[in-house]
Amino acid sequence: ASAKKGNGYVPHGKIGFQSLAKTIGARWKNLDPKRMEGYRAKADKDMERYRREMDDYQRRQDEKKRIREEELVTSRREREDDDEDEE
């Protein structure tokens, strides 16, 4: 058996990725609309969760950046003050 991709190599001996993707795609395309609605509702709910988490993450990152910038300004001022004291 060839170990190269694209030659139909199946590492676990059951089904290749391409075949799996085609099977899943066909099943999704033929899914009952009522059942699909349930999956879409779950996806919408998860997207809301994701957006909340990303907003929280971004706020934390912005706060960290603000703190680093303040520390940098403070550090520069302290060095400038020290340089003035030495003169």
Backbone as JSON, one array per atom type, in Angstrom:
{
  "sequence": "ASAKKGNGYVPHGKIGFQSLAKTIGARWKNLDPKRMEGYRAKADKDMERYRREMDDYQRRQDEKKRIREEELVTSRREREDDDEDEE",
  "N": [[0.83, -1.19, 0.0], [0.49, 2.2, -0.79], [1.96, 5.02, 0.8], [1.51, 7.58, 0.19], [-0.22, 10.7, -0.02], [-3.32, 11.22, -1.68], [-3.26, 8.99, -3.21], [-5.16, 7.28, -2.45], [-4.58, 6.2, -0.06], [-5.34, 4.87, 3.08], [-5.02, 5.39, 6.32], [-6.03, 4.01, 8.59], [-7.36, 1.95, 7.5], [-10.12, 1.91, 6.89], [-11.93, 4.1, 5.83], [-11.32, 6.69, 3.53], [-10.41, 10.2, 3.82], [-11.5, 11.85, 1.82], [-13.66, 10.31, 0.87], [-15.15, 10.13, 3.18], [-15.79, 12.85, 3.61], [-17.4, 13.34, 1.36], [-19.54, 11.6, 1.87], [-20.57, 12.66, 4.28], [-21.28, 15.22, 3.36], [-23.29, 14.56, 1.49], [-25.21, 13.42, 3.15], [-25.84, 15.62, 4.77], [-26.9, 17.37, 2.89], [-29.24, 16.04, 2.23], [-30.68, 16.06, 4.55], [-33.47, 16.11, 6.75], [-35.5, 18.99, 6.86], [-36.61, 19.86, 9.34], [-35.0, 18.61, 11.21], [-32.57, 19.73, 10.51], [-33.01, 22.32, 11.27], [-32.82, 22.16, 14.04], [-30.06, 21.69, 14.33], [-29.07, 24.05, 13.28], [-30.07, 25.89, 15.13], [-28.59, 25.14, 17.37], [-26.06, 25.8, 16.4], [-26.34, 28.58, 16.12], [-26.68, 29.33, 18.78], [-24.22, 28.53, 19.82], [-22.58, 30.25, 18.39], [-23.26, 32.7, 19.52], [-22.23, 32.31, 22.1], [-19.52, 32.07, 21.45], [-18.99, 34.65, 20.44], [-19.44, 36.22, 22.73], [-17.38, 35.24, 24.38], [-15.17, 35.96, 22.84], [-15.42, 38.74, 22.88], [-15.02, 39.21, 25.62], [-12.4, 38.23, 25.83], [-11.06, 40.03, 24.11], [-11.45, 42.44, 25.5], [-9.94, 41.89, 27.8], [-7.41, 41.65, 26.62], [-7.08, 44.25, 25.61], [-7.04, 45.66, 28.0], [-4.71, 44.62, 29.19], [-2.85, 45.58, 27.34], [-3.18, 48.34, 27.69], [-2.27, 48.61, 30.34], [0.41, 47.76, 30.05], [1.33, 49.82, 28.4], [1.01, 52.02, 30.09], [2.82, 51.31, 32.09], [5.17, 51.43, 30.61], [5.32, 54.17, 29.99], [5.53, 55.2, 32.58], [7.95, 54.05, 33.35], [9.7, 55.26, 31.53], [9.47, 57.92, 32.33], [10.54, 57.75, 34.92], [13.18, 57.05, 34.31], [13.94, 59.35, 32.92], [13.71, 61.22, 34.96], [15.69, 60.25, 36.66], [17.92, 60.66, 35.03], [17.93, 63.46, 34.91], [18.44, 64.06, 37.56], [21.06, 63.23, 37.79], [22.46, 65.09, 36.37]],
  "CA": [[0.0, 0.0, 0.0], [1.25, 3.43, -0.9], [1.77, 5.91, 1.94], [1.39, 8.94, -0.31], [-1.56, 11.29, -0.06], [-3.89, 11.32, -3.01], [-3.23, 7.67, -3.84], [-6.19, 6.46, -1.84], [-4.04, 5.61, 1.17], [-6.23, 4.99, 4.22], [-4.14, 5.0, 7.42], [-6.65, 3.09, 9.54], [-7.91, 0.86, 6.73], [-11.59, 1.9, 6.82], [-12.47, 5.03, 4.83], [-10.45, 7.84, 3.32], [-10.98, 11.49, 4.16], [-12.32, 12.33, 0.71], [-14.91, 9.54, 0.88], [-15.89, 10.54, 4.38], [-16.33, 14.2, 3.36], [-18.5, 13.22, 0.4], [-20.66, 10.94, 2.56], [-21.15, 13.64, 5.21], [-21.92, 16.25, 2.54], [-24.54, 14.03, 0.91], [-26.19, 13.27, 4.24], [-26.26, 16.97, 5.18], [-27.74, 17.9, 1.81], [-30.52, 15.33, 2.24], [-31.22, 16.06, 5.92], [-34.82, 16.62, 6.96], [-35.44, 20.41, 7.27], [-36.9, 20.03, 10.77], [-33.79, 18.19, 11.93], [-31.54, 20.73, 10.22], [-33.36, 23.49, 12.08], [-32.24, 21.93, 15.37], [-28.61, 21.89, 14.24], [-28.83, 25.48, 13.07], [-30.32, 26.56, 16.41], [-27.4, 24.88, 18.2], [-24.96, 26.58, 15.84], [-26.58, 29.99, 16.46], [-26.42, 29.48, 20.22], [-22.78, 28.43, 20.01], [-21.98, 31.47, 17.85], [-23.45, 33.73, 20.54], [-21.24, 32.02, 23.14], [-18.21, 32.4, 20.9], [-18.85, 36.11, 20.38], [-19.28, 36.71, 24.1], [-16.04, 34.88, 24.84], [-14.2, 36.78, 22.1], [-15.52, 40.1, 23.41], [-14.33, 39.19, 26.91], [-10.97, 38.07, 25.56], [-10.55, 41.28, 23.55], [-11.4, 43.42, 26.58], [-8.77, 41.56, 28.64], [-6.2, 41.99, 25.86], [-6.99, 45.7, 25.57], [-6.64, 46.09, 29.35], [-3.29, 44.28, 29.34], [-2.09, 46.52, 26.51], [-3.22, 49.65, 28.36], [-1.41, 48.53, 31.51], [1.8, 47.75, 29.56], [1.66, 51.16, 27.91], [1.16, 52.87, 31.27], [4.09, 50.94, 32.73], [6.24, 51.93, 29.77], [5.38, 55.62, 30.19], [6.04, 55.41, 33.94], [9.36, 53.67, 33.33], [10.42, 56.32, 30.81], [9.51, 59.12, 33.2], [11.48, 57.49, 36.0], [14.54, 57.15, 33.76], [14.2, 60.76, 32.62], [13.92, 61.87, 36.24], [17.0, 59.82, 37.14], [18.92, 61.32, 34.2], [17.96, 64.86, 35.31], [19.07, 64.1, 38.87], [22.5, 63.0, 37.62], [23.08, 66.26, 35.74]],
  "C": [[0.87, 1.24, 0.0], [0.94, 4.34, 0.28], [1.61, 7.35, 1.49], [-0.06, 9.41, -0.29], [-2.04, 11.34, -1.5], [-3.89, 10.0, -3.76], [-4.28, 6.75, -3.25], [-5.71, 5.77, -0.58], [-4.99, 5.88, 2.33], [-5.46, 4.48, 5.44], [-4.74, 3.97, 8.37], [-7.37, 1.94, 8.82], [-9.42, 0.83, 6.59], [-12.13, 2.79, 5.72], [-11.52, 6.21, 4.73], [-11.17, 9.14, 3.62], [-11.92, 11.99, 3.06], [-13.67, 11.62, 0.68], [-15.78, 9.94, 2.06], [-16.55, 11.9, 4.16], [-17.51, 14.14, 2.38], [-19.74, 12.6, 1.04], [-21.36, 11.93, 3.5], [-21.89, 14.73, 4.44], [-23.25, 15.79, 1.97], [-25.61, 13.89, 1.98], [-26.72, 14.63, 4.68], [-27.22, 17.56, 4.15], [-29.14, 17.29, 1.85], [-31.19, 15.31, 3.62], [-32.61, 16.69, 5.96], [-34.74, 18.07, 7.46], [-35.7, 20.63, 8.76], [-35.67, 19.67, 11.62], [-32.66, 19.2, 11.73], [-31.77, 21.98, 11.06], [-32.76, 23.36, 13.49], [-30.74, 22.15, 15.38], [-28.27, 23.37, 14.07], [-29.06, 26.27, 14.36], [-29.14, 26.36, 17.35], [-26.22, 25.7, 17.72], [-25.11, 28.06, 16.18], [-26.26, 30.25, 17.92], [-24.91, 29.44, 20.49], [-22.07, 29.66, 19.48], [-22.13, 32.63, 18.84], [-22.43, 33.56, 21.66], [-19.85, 32.43, 22.67], [-17.99, 33.91, 20.88], [-18.69, 36.73, 21.76], [-17.86, 36.45, 24.6], [-14.98, 35.71, 24.13], [-14.23, 38.23, 22.58], [-14.79, 40.2, 24.75], [-12.82, 39.11, 26.73], [-10.38, 39.38, 25.05], [-10.46, 42.36, 24.61], [-10.19, 43.17, 27.48], [-7.47, 41.93, 27.93], [-5.99, 43.5, 25.82], [-6.52, 46.25, 26.92], [-5.16, 45.79, 29.59], [-2.41, 45.25, 28.55], [-2.04, 47.89, 27.16], [-2.27, 49.68, 29.55], [0.06, 48.54, 31.08], [2.23, 49.13, 29.09], [1.85, 52.12, 29.07], [2.48, 52.58, 31.97], [5.28, 51.46, 31.94], [6.42, 53.44, 29.96], [5.97, 55.92, 31.56], [7.54, 55.12, 33.98], [10.2, 54.74, 32.62], [10.55, 57.57, 31.67], [10.52, 58.93, 34.32], [12.92, 57.59, 35.5], [14.9, 58.59, 33.44], [14.48, 61.52, 33.91], [15.3, 61.52, 36.8], [18.12, 60.52, 36.35], [19.04, 62.78, 34.59], [18.66, 65.01, 36.65], [20.58, 63.96, 38.76], [23.2, 64.22, 37.04], [23.4, 67.3, 36.71]]
}
